[in-house]
Amino acid sequence: MASNLYFVVQDLSLIEPVYQFSLDFFINVFERSIENATGSRNERVRNINSKFCYNLYLIINQSLLSKDKL
């Protein structure tokens, strides 16, 4: 799932050249999600995925220009 999201985020630069995110940025968001995930072993994987998607959404949403937010 994370690899698919990486390529989706990379394709944002096709909409606007300003939207260029590095692999380091993406890895940092993923590592932060791993650190903040809690729960048992099975729940933890789901929590990592949901936290990662949510954190990535928040960061990307903040960086979008107002003309592209709709």
Beta strands, then each sheet from edge to edge (+ up, - down):
end
